[in-house]
Amino acid sequence: MRWQGGRRGGNIDDRRGLGGAGLAGGGVGALVLAAIGYFVFGLDPQTTTQLASQFGGVGSAEQGRRGSPEDQAGAFVDVIGTNVDDVWKTRLRGYQPPTVTLYEQGASTGCGFGQAAMGPFYCPADRHVYLDLSFWRQMESQLGASAADFARAYVIAHEYGHHVQTLTGASQQVQRAQQAASSRAEANRYSVALELQADCYAGVWAANAAAVSNGAVALEPGDLEEGLRTASAIGDDTLQRRQGGRIVPEGFTHGSSAQRVEWLRRGYQSGDPAVCDTFSRL
Protein backbone atom coordinates (compact mmCIF):
# COMPACT_ATOMS: atom_id res chain seq x y z
CA MET A 1 0.00 0.00 0.00
CA ARG A 2 1.24 3.47 -0.86
CA TRP A 3 1.03 5.87 2.10
CA GLN A 4 4.35 7.50 3.00
CA GLY A 5 3.66 10.61 0.92
CA GLY A 6 0.24 11.09 2.48
CA ARG A 7 -0.89 14.13 4.41
CA ARG A 8 -0.53 14.12 8.20
CA GLY A 9 -3.26 15.79 10.17
CA GLY A 10 -1.57 15.44 13.56
CA ASN A 11 -4.81 14.53 15.33
CA ILE A 12 -2.97 11.97 17.46
CA ASP A 13 -2.94 11.67 21.25
CA ASP A 14 0.23 9.62 21.76
CA ARG A 15 0.30 8.06 25.22
CA ARG A 16 2.90 5.43 24.42
CA GLY A 17 5.57 5.30 27.06
CA LEU A 18 3.28 6.62 29.77
CA GLY A 19 2.71 3.12 31.12
CA GLY A 20 -0.43 1.02 31.31
CA ALA A 21 -1.73 2.35 34.59
CA GLY A 22 -4.78 0.61 35.94
CA LEU A 23 -6.02 -2.95 35.84
CA ALA A 24 -4.27 -5.93 34.38
CA GLY A 25 -4.40 -9.68 34.72
CA GLY A 26 -7.33 -10.93 36.80
CA GLY A 27 -10.13 -9.15 38.59
CA VAL A 28 -12.22 -6.73 36.58
CA GLY A 29 -9.76 -6.97 33.68
CA ALA A 30 -10.60 -10.67 33.38
CA LEU A 31 -14.30 -9.80 33.40
CA VAL A 32 -13.79 -7.51 30.43
CA LEU A 33 -11.99 -10.24 28.52
CA ALA A 34 -14.76 -12.68 29.33
CA ALA A 35 -17.39 -10.20 28.14
CA ILE A 36 -15.65 -9.59 24.84
CA GLY A 37 -14.60 -13.22 24.43
CA TYR A 38 -11.88 -12.76 21.84
CA PHE A 39 -9.96 -10.16 19.88
CA VAL A 40 -12.36 -8.18 17.70
CA PHE A 41 -12.49 -4.83 15.94
CA GLY A 42 -14.52 -2.42 17.99
CA LEU A 43 -16.97 -2.59 20.87
CA ASP A 44 -20.71 -2.76 20.42
CA PRO A 45 -22.81 -0.24 22.35
CA GLN A 46 -23.78 -2.76 25.04
CA THR A 47 -20.13 -3.62 25.70
CA THR A 48 -19.32 0.09 25.93
CA THR A 49 -22.08 0.50 28.49
CA GLN A 50 -20.75 -2.48 30.47
CA LEU A 51 -17.29 -0.96 30.53
CA ALA A 52 -18.54 2.39 31.75
CA SER A 53 -20.48 0.64 34.51
CA GLN A 54 -17.63 -1.62 35.60
CA PHE A 55 -15.03 1.12 35.68
CA GLY A 56 -17.01 3.97 37.15
CA GLY A 57 -18.54 5.55 34.09
CA VAL A 58 -17.19 8.39 32.02
CA GLY A 59 -14.00 9.80 33.45
CA SER A 60 -11.22 12.12 32.48
CA ALA A 61 -8.42 10.52 30.47
CA GLU A 62 -4.75 11.33 30.76
CA GLN A 63 -3.23 13.40 27.97
CA GLY A 64 -0.31 12.30 25.86
CA ARG A 65 1.78 14.05 23.23
CA ARG A 66 -0.47 15.73 20.67
CA GLY A 67 0.53 16.06 17.05
CA SER A 68 2.23 13.91 14.41
CA PRO A 69 4.35 11.02 15.73
CA GLU A 70 7.84 10.76 14.28
CA ASP A 71 8.20 6.97 14.33
CA GLN A 72 7.02 4.98 11.34
CA ALA A 73 4.24 3.09 13.13
CA GLY A 74 2.78 6.29 14.53
CA ALA A 75 3.18 8.12 11.24
CA PHE A 76 1.29 5.34 9.48
CA VAL A 77 -1.67 5.74 11.82
CA ASP A 78 -1.58 9.52 11.35
CA VAL A 79 -1.51 9.34 7.55
CA ILE A 80 -4.22 6.69 7.30
CA GLY A 81 -6.46 8.40 9.83
CA THR A 82 -6.07 11.75 8.09
CA ASN A 83 -6.91 10.17 4.75
CA VAL A 84 -10.00 8.50 6.22
CA ASP A 85 -11.04 11.91 7.56
CA ASP A 86 -10.53 13.47 4.15
CA VAL A 87 -12.75 10.84 2.53
CA TRP A 88 -15.56 11.28 5.05
CA LYS A 89 -15.44 15.06 4.75
CA THR A 90 -16.55 14.54 1.14
CA ARG A 91 -19.24 12.04 2.09
CA LEU A 92 -20.82 13.27 5.31
CA ARG A 93 -21.99 16.84 5.81
CA GLY A 94 -20.63 18.33 9.04
CA TYR A 95 -18.13 15.53 9.56
CA GLN A 96 -15.85 16.11 12.55
CA PRO A 97 -12.76 13.88 12.90
CA PRO A 98 -12.20 11.72 15.95
CA THR A 99 -8.96 11.79 17.92
CA VAL A 100 -6.74 8.72 17.69
CA THR A 101 -5.14 7.68 20.96
CA LEU A 102 -2.07 5.46 20.81
CA TYR A 103 -1.34 3.65 24.05
CA GLU A 104 0.42 0.62 25.53
CA GLN A 105 -1.21 -2.03 27.72
CA GLY A 106 -3.99 0.13 29.12
CA ALA A 107 -5.52 3.59 29.03
CA SER A 108 -8.27 5.53 30.75
CA THR A 109 -11.02 6.48 28.32
CA GLY A 110 -14.39 8.17 28.33
CA CYS A 111 -15.89 4.66 28.40
CA GLY A 112 -13.86 3.35 31.31
CA PHE A 113 -10.49 1.65 31.42
CA GLY A 114 -9.34 0.13 28.11
CA GLN A 115 -6.90 -2.73 27.77
CA ALA A 116 -4.81 -3.86 24.84
CA ALA A 117 -6.39 -7.31 25.07
CA MET A 118 -9.66 -5.78 23.91
CA GLY A 119 -8.19 -4.96 20.53
CA PRO A 120 -8.74 -1.61 18.78
CA PHE A 121 -11.92 0.13 19.82
CA TYR A 122 -13.90 3.35 19.49
CA CYS A 123 -15.35 5.17 22.50
CA PRO A 124 -18.41 7.26 21.59
CA ALA A 125 -18.33 9.10 24.93
CA ASP A 126 -15.05 10.91 24.12
CA ARG A 127 -15.02 10.23 20.35
CA HIS A 128 -11.56 8.70 20.40
CA VAL A 129 -10.25 5.71 18.47
CA TYR A 130 -7.96 3.70 20.77
CA LEU A 131 -5.08 1.67 19.35
CA ASP A 132 -2.40 -0.37 21.06
CA LEU A 133 -0.08 -1.04 18.13
CA SER A 134 0.95 -4.42 19.53
CA PHE A 135 -2.33 -5.56 18.00
CA TRP A 136 -0.62 -5.69 14.63
CA ARG A 137 1.52 -8.57 15.89
CA GLN A 138 -1.48 -10.27 17.48
CA MET A 139 -3.31 -10.13 14.17
CA GLU A 140 -0.77 -12.52 12.73
CA SER A 141 0.24 -14.63 15.72
CA GLN A 142 -3.15 -15.11 17.38
CA LEU A 143 -5.77 -14.38 14.75
CA GLY A 144 -4.09 -15.70 11.62
CA ALA A 145 -4.80 -12.41 9.88
CA SER A 146 -2.55 -10.40 7.62
CA ALA A 147 -0.36 -7.66 9.08
CA ALA A 148 0.26 -6.01 5.70
CA ASP A 149 -0.22 -2.25 5.51
CA PHE A 150 -3.70 -2.38 4.04
CA ALA A 151 -4.85 -4.95 6.58
CA ARG A 152 -3.75 -2.53 9.32
CA ALA A 153 -5.39 0.37 7.54
CA TYR A 154 -8.63 -1.64 7.36
CA VAL A 155 -8.57 -1.96 11.16
CA ILE A 156 -8.20 1.80 11.52
CA ALA A 157 -10.86 2.61 8.93
CA HIS A 158 -13.28 0.18 10.60
CA GLU A 159 -12.97 2.08 13.89
CA TYR A 160 -13.52 5.36 12.05
CA GLY A 161 -16.65 3.71 10.71
CA HIS A 162 -17.95 3.49 14.28
CA HIS A 163 -17.27 7.21 14.63
CA VAL A 164 -19.34 7.87 11.52
CA GLN A 165 -22.13 5.77 13.03
CA THR A 166 -22.04 7.95 16.14
CA LEU A 167 -22.26 11.10 14.02
CA THR A 168 -25.19 9.74 11.98
CA GLY A 169 -27.00 8.41 15.06
CA ALA A 170 -26.86 4.77 13.94
CA SER A 171 -24.97 3.69 17.06
CA GLN A 172 -27.49 5.36 19.34
CA GLN A 173 -30.38 3.73 17.48
CA VAL A 174 -28.75 0.33 17.83
CA GLN A 175 -28.24 0.83 21.53
CA ARG A 176 -31.92 1.66 21.99
CA ALA A 177 -32.95 -1.34 19.89
CA GLN A 178 -30.70 -3.63 21.90
CA GLN A 179 -32.13 -2.39 25.17
CA ALA A 180 -35.64 -3.14 23.89
CA ALA A 181 -34.69 -6.54 22.42
CA SER A 182 -36.53 -9.57 23.76
CA SER A 183 -33.46 -11.81 23.70
CA ARG A 184 -29.70 -11.70 23.60
CA ALA A 185 -29.79 -13.25 20.14
CA GLU A 186 -31.95 -10.37 18.87
CA ALA A 187 -29.64 -7.81 20.47
CA ASN A 188 -26.66 -9.52 18.84
CA ARG A 189 -28.21 -9.17 15.39
CA TYR A 190 -28.16 -5.39 15.79
CA SER A 191 -24.52 -5.56 16.86
CA VAL A 192 -23.67 -7.64 13.79
CA ALA A 193 -25.36 -5.11 11.50
CA LEU A 194 -23.42 -2.27 13.14
CA GLU A 195 -20.09 -4.06 12.74
CA LEU A 196 -20.72 -5.10 9.16
CA GLN A 197 -21.63 -1.52 8.30
CA ALA A 198 -18.29 -0.40 9.76
CA ASP A 199 -16.60 -2.99 7.52
CA CYS A 200 -18.49 -1.61 4.53
CA TYR A 201 -17.47 1.92 5.48
CA ALA A 202 -13.84 0.76 5.57
CA GLY A 203 -14.27 -0.44 2.01
CA VAL A 204 -15.79 2.91 1.01
CA TRP A 205 -12.72 4.65 2.41
CA ALA A 206 -10.35 2.34 0.51
CA ALA A 207 -12.16 3.02 -2.76
CA ASN A 208 -11.81 6.80 -2.34
CA ALA A 209 -8.40 7.03 -0.65
CA ALA A 210 -6.44 7.82 -3.79
CA ALA A 211 -8.92 10.41 -5.08
CA VAL A 212 -8.68 12.64 -2.00
CA SER A 213 -4.88 12.38 -1.76
CA ASN A 214 -3.89 12.77 -5.42
CA GLY A 215 -2.68 9.19 -5.28
CA ALA A 216 -0.40 9.67 -2.26
CA VAL A 217 -2.48 7.12 -0.34
CA ALA A 218 -3.62 4.27 -2.53
CA LEU A 219 -4.07 0.54 -2.71
CA GLU A 220 -1.63 -1.46 -4.80
CA PRO A 221 -2.06 -4.90 -6.40
CA GLY A 222 -2.76 -7.53 -3.77
CA ASP A 223 -3.78 -5.07 -1.05
CA LEU A 224 -7.51 -5.72 -1.24
CA GLU A 225 -6.88 -9.45 -0.98
CA GLU A 226 -4.87 -8.88 2.22
CA GLY A 227 -7.77 -6.91 3.66
CA LEU A 228 -10.27 -9.59 2.71
CA ARG A 229 -8.02 -12.20 4.29
CA THR A 230 -8.06 -10.24 7.52
CA ALA A 231 -11.85 -9.78 7.37
CA SER A 232 -12.19 -13.53 7.01
CA ALA A 233 -9.81 -14.23 9.89
CA ILE A 234 -11.82 -12.20 12.38
CA GLY A 235 -15.30 -13.50 11.52
CA ASP A 236 -17.23 -14.81 14.52
CA ASP A 237 -17.45 -18.35 13.17
CA THR A 238 -13.72 -18.49 12.47
CA LEU A 239 -12.89 -17.17 15.93
CA GLN A 240 -15.28 -19.60 17.61
CA ARG A 241 -13.72 -22.44 15.66
CA ARG A 242 -10.23 -21.25 16.58
CA GLN A 243 -11.19 -21.37 20.24
CA GLY A 244 -12.17 -24.99 19.85
CA GLY A 245 -15.87 -24.44 20.38
CA ARG A 246 -18.90 -25.14 18.24
CA ILE A 247 -20.29 -22.52 15.89
CA VAL A 248 -23.15 -20.60 17.55
CA PRO A 249 -24.65 -18.07 15.10
CA GLU A 250 -26.93 -16.68 17.82
CA GLY A 251 -23.80 -15.60 19.67
CA PHE A 252 -22.30 -13.69 16.76
CA THR A 253 -21.65 -10.01 17.50
CA HIS A 254 -19.51 -9.00 14.50
CA GLY A 255 -20.63 -11.27 11.67
CA SER A 256 -19.36 -14.42 10.03
CA SER A 257 -16.19 -14.50 7.97
CA ALA A 258 -18.24 -14.60 4.77
CA GLN A 259 -20.32 -11.61 5.87
CA ARG A 260 -17.31 -9.51 6.81
CA VAL A 261 -15.63 -10.27 3.48
CA GLU A 262 -18.87 -9.50 1.62
CA TRP A 263 -19.42 -6.09 3.19
CA LEU A 264 -15.81 -4.95 2.98
CA ARG A 265 -15.83 -5.88 -0.70
CA ARG A 266 -19.24 -4.27 -1.25
CA GLY A 267 -18.04 -0.94 0.15
CA TYR A 268 -14.87 -1.06 -1.91
CA GLN A 269 -16.59 -1.95 -5.17
CA SER A 270 -19.16 0.84 -4.88
CA GLY A 271 -17.22 3.54 -3.02
CA ASP A 272 -20.62 4.80 -1.85
CA PRO A 273 -21.72 4.65 1.82
CA ALA A 274 -25.33 4.42 0.64
CA VAL A 275 -24.75 0.74 -0.18
CA CYS A 276 -23.84 0.02 3.45
CA ASP A 277 -27.39 -0.47 4.75
CA THR A 278 -26.71 -3.63 6.69
CA PHE A 279 -29.75 -3.04 8.90
CA SER A 280 -32.17 -3.83 6.09
CA ARG A 281 -30.75 -7.36 6.21
CA LEU A 282 -31.79 -7.97 9.84
Solvent accessible surface area in square Angstrom, and as a share of the most:
residue,aa,sasa,rsa
1,M,29,0.13
2,R,114,0.42
3,W,17,0.06
4,Q,128,0.57
5,G,64,0.61
6,G,9,0.09
7,R,135,0.49
8,R,112,0.41
9,G,44,0.43
10,G,18,0.17
11,N,51,0.26
12,I,4,0.02
13,D,0,0.00
14,D,8,0.04
15,R,6,0.02
16,R,40,0.15
17,G,66,0.64
18,L,95,0.47
19,G,43,0.42
20,G,24,0.23
21,A,81,0.63
22,G,61,0.59
23,L,74,0.37
24,A,84,0.65
25,G,62,0.59
26,G,48,0.47
27,G,60,0.58
28,V,49,0.28
29,G,1,0.01
30,A,43,0.34
31,L,102,0.51
32,V,3,0.02
33,L,72,0.36
34,A,81,0.63
35,A,56,0.43
36,I,25,0.13
37,G,37,0.35
38,Y,40,0.15
39,F,38,0.16
40,V,3,0.01
41,F,0,0.00
42,G,0,0.00
43,L,14,0.07
44,D,6,0.03
45,P,14,0.09
46,Q,36,0.16
47,T,14,0.08
48,T,16,0.09
49,T,64,0.37
50,Q,67,0.30
51,L,5,0.03
52,A,21,0.16
53,S,87,0.56
54,Q,73,0.32
55,F,42,0.17
56,G,69,0.66
57,G,24,0.23
58,V,108,0.62
59,G,41,0.40
60,S,112,0.72
61,A,29,0.23
62,E,69,0.31
63,Q,119,0.53
64,G,19,0.18
65,R,144,0.52
66,R,130,0.47
67,G,27,0.25
68,S,53,0.34
69,P,12,0.08
70,E,172,0.77
71,D,62,0.32
72,Q,123,0.55
73,A,41,0.32
74,G,0,0.00
75,A,3,0.02
76,F,9,0.04
77,V,0,0.00
78,D,3,0.01
79,V,1,0.01
80,I,0,0.00
81,G,3,0.03
82,T,8,0.05
83,N,5,0.03
84,V,1,0.00
85,D,9,0.05
86,D,25,0.13
87,V,0,0.00
88,W,5,0.02
89,K,105,0.45
90,T,91,0.53
91,R,101,0.37
92,L,40,0.20
93,R,235,0.86
94,G,64,0.62
95,Y,13,0.05
96,Q,117,0.52
97,P,51,0.32
98,P,2,0.01
99,T,17,0.10
100,V,1,0.01
101,T,0,0.00
102,L,0,0.00
103,Y,3,0.01
104,E,77,0.35
105,Q,131,0.58
106,G,4,0.04
107,A,1,0.01
108,S,33,0.21
109,T,5,0.03
110,G,3,0.03
111,C,4,0.02
112,G,8,0.07
113,F,24,0.10
114,G,1,0.01
115,Q,16,0.07
116,A,17,0.13
117,A,34,0.26
118,M,1,0.00
119,G,4,0.04
120,P,1,0.01
121,F,2,0.01
122,Y,8,0.03
123,C,0,0.00
124,P,50,0.31
125,A,56,0.44
126,D,43,0.22
127,R,106,0.39
128,H,25,0.11
129,V,0,0.00
130,Y,0,0.00
131,L,1,0.01
132,D,13,0.07
133,L,22,0.11
134,S,27,0.17
135,F,4,0.02
136,W,12,0.04
137,R,167,0.61
138,Q,34,0.15
139,M,0,0.00
140,E,99,0.45
141,S,88,0.57
142,Q,83,0.37
143,L,4,0.02
144,G,33,0.32
145,A,0,0.00
146,S,4,0.02
147,A,15,0.12
148,A,38,0.30
149,D,50,0.26
150,F,1,0.00
151,A,0,0.00
152,R,66,0.24
153,A,0,0.00
154,Y,0,0.00
155,V,0,0.00
156,I,0,0.00
157,A,2,0.01
158,H,0,0.00
159,E,0,0.00
160,Y,4,0.02
161,G,0,0.00
162,H,8,0.03
163,H,2,0.01
164,V,2,0.01
165,Q,0,0.00
166,T,9,0.05
167,L,50,0.25
168,T,68,0.40
169,G,18,0.17
170,A,17,0.13
171,S,16,0.10
172,Q,70,0.31
173,Q,109,0.48
174,V,5,0.03
175,Q,54,0.24
176,R,143,0.52
177,A,27,0.21
178,Q,7,0.03
179,Q,125,0.55
180,A,86,0.67
181,A,23,0.18
182,S,107,0.69
183,S,56,0.36
184,R,121,0.44
185,A,29,0.22
186,E,42,0.19
187,A,3,0.02
188,N,8,0.04
189,R,125,0.46
190,Y,53,0.20
191,S,0,0.00
192,V,21,0.12
193,A,4,0.03
194,L,3,0.01
195,E,0,0.00
196,L,8,0.04
197,Q,15,0.07
198,A,0,0.00
199,D,0,0.00
200,C,0,0.00
201,Y,19,0.07
202,A,1,0.01
203,G,0,0.00
204,V,0,0.00
205,W,1,0.00
206,A,7,0.05
207,A,42,0.32
208,N,21,0.11
209,A,0,0.00
210,A,40,0.31
211,A,84,0.65
212,V,48,0.28
213,S,21,0.14
214,N,154,0.79
215,G,20,0.19
216,A,27,0.21
217,V,1,0.00
218,A,7,0.05
219,L,36,0.18
220,E,70,0.31
221,P,139,0.87
222,G,39,0.37
223,D,12,0.06
224,L,31,0.15
225,E,105,0.47
226,E,53,0.24
227,G,0,0.00
228,L,20,0.10
229,R,124,0.45
230,T,0,0.00
231,A,0,0.00
232,S,42,0.27
233,A,11,0.09
234,I,0,0.00
235,G,0,0.00
236,D,0,0.00
237,D,26,0.13
238,T,32,0.19
239,L,3,0.02
240,Q,24,0.11
241,R,139,0.51
242,R,128,0.47
243,Q,110,0.49
244,G,71,0.68
245,G,45,0.43
246,R,188,0.69
247,I,61,0.31
248,V,45,0.26
249,P,81,0.51
250,E,105,0.47
251,G,31,0.30
252,F,23,0.09
253,T,27,0.16
254,H,8,0.04
255,G,0,0.00
256,S,18,0.11
257,S,13,0.09
258,A,76,0.59
259,Q,69,0.31
260,R,0,0.00
261,V,28,0.16
262,E,63,0.28
263,W,9,0.03
264,L,1,0.00
265,R,91,0.33
266,R,73,0.27
267,G,0,0.00
268,Y,65,0.25
269,Q,133,0.59
270,S,53,0.34
271,G,6,0.06
272,D,54,0.28
273,P,29,0.18
274,A,81,0.63
275,V,53,0.30
276,C,1,0.01
277,D,72,0.37
278,T,4,0.02
279,F,50,0.21
280,S,81,0.52
281,R,146,0.53
282,L,94,0.47
